[in-house]
Amino acid sequence: MPDRLTWLGHATVLVELGGVRLLTDPVLRGRVAHLRRHAPPVPAPRDVDAVLLSHAHRDHLDLPTLRALEPRPPLIVAPRGVGRTLRRLTGAEVRELDPGEATAVGPVRVEATPAVHQVRRSPLGPASGAVGFVAGHEGRRVYFAGDTEVFPQMEALRPLDAALLPIWGWGPSLGPGHMDPDEAAEAVALLAPDIAVPIHWGTLLPVGAERRHGHLLRDPVDAFAQAAARRRPETRVAVLAPGEAAAL
């Protein structure tokens, strides 16, 4: 199995590394609450070895998508505070990690990294954690940021072969805990990956928002590619369509 990254839309990426298939924040339905998918539909990947779940917001933790994976994922790696709910609602094995902690998925080492992102699954619900992940195998390292602001400690995650970086969101504005295209380019400069794959763009918009804000399905990725080329021209920006893969 070749090492590669396949973007499936929003923050969902199939990471194939060392013969292991890792799926990040799987959201593959046509509608999630008030958000409608505008990217082309893609089939759910089969035979996933583990799901890497960065946090519990509904555009990242989508229970119907998790339940639709075939066969059911044998393992979900998640931030501390969401394991009990995930075990009860999916029946999967869940390993909760704090930043700096790691677990093994076959020969791949998965380490949780910090993320600057406040999480409540519902407005009055309890707070829970947010993390990113670095998956490593035989010196090859892939960083999945989840949702986060830029933070100076990103530089400590080097060296990286690839970084999966959120460059926008799902609406006309961004709140705290996210990166816009310029901030994501700043992250590229800190992380210095060989390849940067923009994620968290071009997929979801609130129902009825396409007429006024449809440009947000296209504009952020062009702005990111241009800003990243200025900030760190050595990094190759791999802009993928849903279902398209980049080799590592």
HELIX and SHEET records of a PDB file:
HELIX    1   1 LEU A   63  ALA A   68  1                                   6    
HELIX    2   2 GLY A   83  THR A   90  1                                   8    
HELIX    3   3 PRO A  152  LEU A  157  5                                   6    
HELIX    4   4 PRO A  181  LEU A  191  1                                  11    
HELIX    5   5 GLU A  210  HIS A  213  1                                   4    
HELIX    6   6 GLY A  214  LEU A  217  5                                   4    
HELIX    7   7 ASP A  219  ARG A  231  1                                  13    
SHEET    1   A 7 GLU A  93  LEU A  97  0                                        
SHEET    2   A 7 LEU A  75  PRO A  79  1                                        
SHEET    3   A 7 ALA A  50  LEU A  52  1                                        
SHEET    4   A 7 VAL A  20  THR A  24  1                                        
SHEET    5   A 7 THR A  12  LEU A  17 -1                                        
SHEET    6   A 7 ARG A   4  GLY A   9 -1                                        
SHEET    7   A 7 ALA A 245  ALA A 247 -1                                        
SHEET    1   B 3 ARG A  31  VAL A  32  0                                        
SHEET    2   B 3 LEU A  35  ARG A  37 -1                                        
SHEET    3   B 3 LEU A 204  PRO A 206 -1                                        
SHEET    1   C 7 ALA A 102  VAL A 105  0                                        
SHEET    2   C 7 VAL A 108  THR A 113 -1                                        
SHEET    3   C 7 GLY A 132  HIS A 137 -1                                        
SHEET    4   C 7 ARG A 140  PHE A 144 -1                                        
SHEET    5   C 7 ALA A 162  PRO A 166  1                                        
SHEET    6   C 7 ILE A 195  ILE A 199  1                                        
SHEET    7   C 7 ARG A 236  VAL A 237  1                                        
SHEET    1   D 2 VAL A 119  ARG A 120  0                                        
SHEET    2   D 2 ALA A 127  SER A 128 -1                                        
END                                                                             
